[in-house]
Each structure stands twice: as C-alpha cells, then as structure tokens.
Amino acid sequence: MNEWYRLYSNILHLHFSTGYYQLPESAKNTISPTNPLKRFLKVAGYTVVRLFGNLLQRVEQPTKLQGAVWLYVVSQNNYDSLQLVQEGIPDAVFVAGQNKEIGRYNSTVKRLSLRRKVFYYYKFLPLYFRFLKQKPHTTLRFYDILYDAVGFYEVYRRKLRKYKPAAIVFANDHNADARAMLLAANSLGIKTIYIQHASVSPIFPPLHFGLSLLEGQDSLDKYKMCGPVQGHVELIGMPKADAFVHFRNQHNTIRTVGLGCNQLDDMAVIAQTLRQLTRDFPGISFILRPHPRDTRNFTSLQAISPQISLSLAAQEQTFAYLRKLDMQISGTSGIHLEAVLLNVWSVYYNFSTTQALHDYYGFITHGLVDSAADYAALAHLLQQHQQQKPDVYLRAQYYNATIGTPDEGHSSELAARLIKNFIVPH
C-alpha cells in the first residue's frame, strides 16, 4: 500500500498539491467540476464511456509503435509544440492514450489501448482512503482526478515492455497520464525527453527526465524551486515560434488589439471592457481570442461593435493570431510571452472581479509586460502608445534563451539535434 501511495502521489503531484488546491475555483473547475453532482457524474460518465467503452475498441497499430521514437501528447497544444521536432526526426510518431482529446489532430495520432485499465480499479478504494488520511480536503475535492488516474501507470508499463520505444518525447510533465507514462518509462530504463510547451509554475513536479529542453532561464529557475533537477538540461528557446520570427511586428502605431481570455475571466467583464474600448478607440480593430479549452459562446460579443472579430483556436494557431496584432491584453495567461516574442506589446489586465492570480507567471515582476489595474489605467496606456508602439521583444530574453543569438528562429532544429544525440550518442 505504501508503494501504491508513493507512486500515485508522484503521478498526482500537481493536482494534489497545496498550491493547486488554493487556486481559484474557476481555474480548478476546468479540470474537476466545482459542483459535487457534476463531479460525480463525471466519474460515472468516465466509467461507462471510457473504462467499459474502451473494451469494445481496437485502436493500436503495432507496426507504427514498435521501436519508434514516441512523441507523447495529451492536447492539441502539445501536438503543435512537437510538430516541428518531428520534421527533424521523421520516423517519430505521435502517440496518445485511447480516446484522449487532441483537438484537430485526433485522427492523426497513434493510440495506445487502455482496455486493461479497468482491471486495476481494485486499487481505487485503498488509494482513496490513504489519500483521504494524508490530504483530506484535497482528496474530497479531487477524488475524480484520482479516479481518472488509476491504471495509467500499470497499463503504460505493459505497453512499453511490448513496443520498446527508442525514446519518448513529452510536452507535458504534470497531467496524470503523462506523469504515469514518464514514471513507467523511467522504471524500464527507456530514454525520456521533455520539451517545454507553455509557461512554468513553481507548483509543477520536479524535472525527472533524461533530457529537458527548456525555453529559457526563467523556466529553469522555476523548476529548481519545484525540487531537485534530474537529468541534463538545455535552454533552446521556443520551437513553436520558429516559423514566426520573421513576422515580428514592425509597426510604429497600434491598429489592432487582441484580447486573449481564458476560463478564469468573467464574460461580463470582457463584454464591458470591449464596449469601453470600442467606444473610446473607434479607429482600432479588436480580436477576441478564447482559450482552446474555454467552451463558452463568445459569438454574441461580436454584436457589441463591428470593430470586434473572433479568433478560434480550432481554426487558427496562436502565433497566426498574434501576427495580426500590435497590442495584446490578457489576464493570467502564458500568451503574454508568445506575444512579446513577436514584438507585440502585451499588457496584463484582470478580466475577473472575483478571481485573481496576480503575476502568477512573474511576467510583471520580470518586466515582460506592462500592467493596468483598472480600465482607466488601460485606456491611458493605450492612448499614450497608440501613435508610438513600444518595441518589446528583447524583454523576453530571460524567458527565451535564443533571442539575439544565432539560434534564434532555429529552436526546433536545435531540439532535434539534441534529441538525436541523446538517443544515439556520437
């Protein structure tokens, strides 16, 4: 039992941490429903659709999986982050768990059958009561996350023994299924590589990969706060930004402003801000960009003004959206960094009246973005710089190690070269 608890404590490191429990409910609700009934229905639905539904499906393509380099993904963003790496390692295959939602790439990833996962659910109740004893409040709040996690490690260990991948490349280090795959691979001596795909938080698990490819010094500093760093670390910049370096914003004036929002943000506040901005700045176009996981209907906000349009993640990649902008406004979001990389001036503005994770990523502290405490301050900033947009991309040097170096724009090539050398040392 102690061994089970240690294993699943590692797998659930982020979601069962004190820091995660203390996040606003609007943030936690994206992973685990706040409403107890919805949480129970999620477990019931998972049991029927996933656990028992998986028994009826054949999803694996053994010849594609055997001995290959796996690019293991748990989201559409993960896939986007590793796509350029695959170009440098053509034989690598994208791999995901059975029925894992990968957005527009659902049909292109190779799947790992999770049929056997149901056979490990005898562990759930013993684990539940042990977690309840150690972390009662967290366990009661997140029992559904524990329920989802059971069996991933055991099934993935069997799959790794069967297919013997040459190495596994990850773009996520904290979701339960990704953690389970990592721990299973480490237990079998399979080489593991991590490529950072989004901004890092100090509540993430410690780095336990053979090779970790991070974007910059900020990420490494934060991971050191998470715990001892294992394996080799290289700072490579941001591969997914390579193709857009040449489209860095050169405008002197602000003609188009983007509002990047997510589940933390209140629709009413976003709507009110848009009304004020379109009223006060009639010569500017505004593009609203919801987070890919935000399922709310934003279409009605376009009716506020003909100056407003929508950018949807299912149809347009983040950097394609950012190419259109001169200024970007968001609350707590990693999109600030991506904007600054394209020399798009980015301003922190809280779109919520009830929740705030002020400077969660440290962007204000380290001078990456400017901030506005209220609408009056936001309007003043925009008015002040409307005819003289700041050049900001050098602000990102602490976050992106390749800015201003010969490797700028070549992060994916650098990543592929480092991965190849790691897998087959010369």
Salt bridges, closest charged atoms under 4 A:
GLU25 OE2 - LYS28 NZ 3.15
GLU25 OE1 - ARG141 NH2 2.97
GLU60 OE2 - LYS159 NZ 2.81
ASP80 OD2 - ARG104 NH2 3.46
ASP144 OD2 - LYS42 NZ 3.06
ASP148 OD2 - LYS42 NZ 3.48
GLU154 OE2 - LYS123 NZ 2.72
ASP173 OD1 - HIS174 ND1 2.94
ASP177 OD2 - LYS100 NZ 3.13
ASP218 OD2 - LYS222 NZ 3.45
GLU234 OE2 - HIS232 NE2 2.82
ASP280 OD1 - ARG279 NE 2.82
ASP294 OD2 - ARG296 NH2 2.75
GLU316 OE2 - LYS324 NZ 2.64
ASP326 OD1 - HIS251 ND1 2.60
GLU338 OE2 - LYS240 NZ 2.81
ASP370 OD2 - ARG395 NH1 3.38
GLU408 OE2 - ARG248 NH2 2.71
GLU413 OE2 - HIS410 ND1 3.14
